[in-house]
Amino acid sequence: MWWWIAVGLMAWLTVSAAIAFAVGAFLRVAEREEQLVELQREQRDHAQPPLLN
């Protein structure tokens, strides 16, 4: 009986760790893409001077 609880707990911890790893990887990619977009926007803004009205 007790070993079923231990197996369930280990399975839950394993799945939780896998989900945390996947979410972390997704957030790292999203952060990298956001930095790339900001860099491209900054380069574009410096390449084109603002229009004078």
N, CA and C of each residue as an Amber inpcrd file, in Angstrom:
protein
   159
   0.8240000  -1.1990000   0.0000000   0.0000000   0.0000000   0.0000000
   0.8630000   1.2570000   0.0000000   1.8740000   1.3110000   0.8880000
   2.6980000   2.5030000   0.9790000   3.5340000   2.7260000  -0.2620000
   3.9340000   1.6530000  -0.9210000   4.7710000   1.8460000  -2.1010000
   3.9780000   2.4590000  -3.2390000   2.6340000   2.2510000  -3.2690000
   1.8040000   2.9180000  -4.2830000   1.8220000   4.4320000  -4.0710000
   1.7930000   4.8310000  -2.8210000   1.8530000   6.2620000  -2.5110000
   3.2040000   6.8250000  -2.9400000   4.2760000   6.1000000  -2.6620000
   5.6150000   6.5470000  -3.0560000   5.7330000   6.6220000  -4.5780000
   5.2040000   5.6420000  -5.2900000   5.2480000   5.6580000  -6.7580000
   4.4360000   6.8290000  -7.2940000   3.2680000   7.0650000  -6.7200000
   2.4380000   8.1960000  -7.1470000   3.1220000   9.5230000  -6.9000000
   3.7610000   9.6510000  -5.7490000   4.4770000  10.8830000  -5.4310000
   5.6530000  11.1070000  -6.3770000   6.3930000  10.0540000  -6.6630000
   7.5180000  10.1730000  -7.5930000   7.0320000  10.5230000  -9.0030000
   5.9350000   9.9260000  -9.4260000   5.3820000  10.2440000 -10.7450000
   4.9400000  11.7020000 -10.7940000   4.2790000  12.1640000  -9.7270000
   3.8310000  13.5470000  -9.6820000   5.0190000  14.5070000  -9.7210000
   6.0620000  14.2070000  -8.9640000   7.2540000  15.0570000  -8.9690000
   7.9440000  15.0540000 -10.3330000   7.9890000  13.8950000 -10.9720000
   8.6120000  13.8040000 -12.2920000   7.8420000  14.6190000 -13.3190000
   6.5220000  14.4840000 -13.3090000   5.6960000  15.2460000 -14.2630000
   5.8050000  16.7390000 -13.9730000   5.7920000  17.1200000 -12.6970000
   5.9190000  18.5350000 -12.3410000   7.2560000  19.1080000 -12.7990000
   8.3250000  18.3450000 -12.6100000   9.6380000  18.8050000 -13.0510000
   9.7020000  18.9340000 -14.5640000   9.1060000  17.9910000 -15.2780000
   9.1000000  18.0540000 -16.7420000   8.3100000  19.2630000 -17.2310000
   7.1830000  19.5360000 -16.5940000   6.3800000  20.7050000 -16.9770000
   7.1450000  21.9920000 -16.6740000   7.7760000  22.0530000 -15.5190000
   8.5590000  23.2430000 -15.1600000   9.7020000  23.4540000 -16.1520000
  10.3580000  22.3840000 -16.5510000  11.4390000  22.4970000 -17.5290000
  10.9030000  22.9970000 -18.8710000   9.7650000  22.4650000 -19.3150000
   9.1810000  22.8770000 -20.5960000   8.7630000  24.3480000 -20.5530000
   8.1410000  24.7660000 -19.4620000   7.7290000  26.1670000 -19.3370000
   8.9540000  27.0770000 -19.2960000   9.9830000  26.6650000 -18.5870000
  11.2110000  27.4500000 -18.5380000  11.8510000  27.5990000 -19.9040000
  11.8880000  26.5110000 -20.6620000  12.4560000  26.5720000 -22.0110000
  11.6270000  27.4990000 -22.8950000  10.3060000  27.4090000 -22.7880000
   9.4240000  28.2790000 -23.5770000   9.6670000  29.7380000 -23.2210000
   9.7800000  30.0410000 -21.9370000   9.9960000  31.4270000 -21.5180000
  11.3630000  31.9490000 -21.9550000  12.3790000  31.0860000 -21.9470000
  13.7000000  31.5170000 -22.4270000  13.6370000  31.8590000 -23.9110000
  12.9550000  31.0500000 -24.7100000  12.8240000  31.3230000 -26.1440000
  12.0300000  32.6050000 -26.3520000  10.9550000  32.7760000 -25.6120000
  10.1390000  33.9830000 -25.7520000  10.9430000  35.2300000 -25.3850000
  11.7350000  35.1450000 -24.3380000  12.5590000  36.2860000 -23.9310000
  13.6030000  36.6130000 -25.0010000  14.2190000  35.5800000 -25.5610000
  15.2170000  35.7870000 -26.6160000  14.5690000  36.4390000 -27.8420000
  13.3760000  35.9760000 -28.2200000  12.6890000  36.5610000 -29.3730000
  12.3030000  38.0080000 -29.0960000  11.8690000  38.2900000 -27.8690000
  11.5110000  39.6620000 -27.5230000  12.7290000  40.5810000 -27.5980000
  13.8670000  40.1190000 -27.1270000  15.0920000  40.9160000 -27.2130000
  15.4850000  41.1520000 -28.6660000  15.3060000  40.1450000 -29.5080000
  15.6330000  40.2970000 -30.9250000  14.7250000  41.3330000 -31.5760000
  13.4360000  41.2890000 -31.2640000  12.4960000  42.2640000 -31.8280000
  12.8510000  43.6680000 -31.3590000  13.1790000  43.8180000 -30.0870000
  13.5640000  45.1420000 -29.5760000  14.8280000  45.6520000 -30.2570000
  15.7940000  44.7710000 -30.4810000  17.0210000  45.1620000 -31.1650000
  16.7290000  45.5940000 -32.5970000  15.8880000  44.8340000 -33.2970000
  15.5340000  45.1890000 -34.6710000  14.7800000  46.5150000 -34.7080000
  13.8860000  46.7270000 -33.7490000  13.1310000  47.9840000 -33.7000000
  14.0700000  49.1580000 -33.4350000  15.0130000  48.9590000 -32.5460000
  15.9790000  50.0130000 -32.2300000  16.8340000  50.3480000 -33.4560000
  17.2750000  49.3340000 -34.1800000  18.0770000  49.5700000 -35.3870000
  17.2490000  50.2750000 -36.4490000  15.9920000  49.8810000 -36.5890000
  15.1180000  50.5020000 -37.5840000  14.8620000  51.9580000 -37.2230000
  14.6400000  52.2350000 -35.9450000  14.3600000  53.6050000 -35.5190000
  15.5720000  54.5100000 -35.7250000  16.7760000  53.9760000 -35.5170000
  17.9820000  54.7780000 -35.7210000  18.2710000  54.9700000 -37.2080000
  17.8520000  54.0470000 -38.0380000  18.1200000  54.1480000 -39.4720000
  17.2150000  55.1780000 -40.1360000  16.0320000  55.3920000 -39.5900000
  15.0880000  56.3370000 -40.1800000  14.8740000  57.5160000 -39.2180000
  15.3800000  58.6880000 -39.5740000  15.1800000  59.8420000 -38.6830000
  13.6890000  60.2170000 -38.6360000  13.2340000  60.7640000 -37.5320000
  11.8040000  61.1310000 -37.4310000  11.4510000  62.2230000 -38.4300000
  10.2180000  62.1680000 -38.8910000   9.7390000  63.1760000 -39.8410000
   9.4180000  64.4670000 -39.0940000   9.7630000  65.5910000 -39.7140000
   9.4720000  66.8850000 -39.1150000   8.1410000  67.3830000 -39.6570000
   7.2870000  67.8250000 -38.7590000   5.9670000  68.3440000 -39.1840000
   5.9920000  69.8380000 -39.2540000
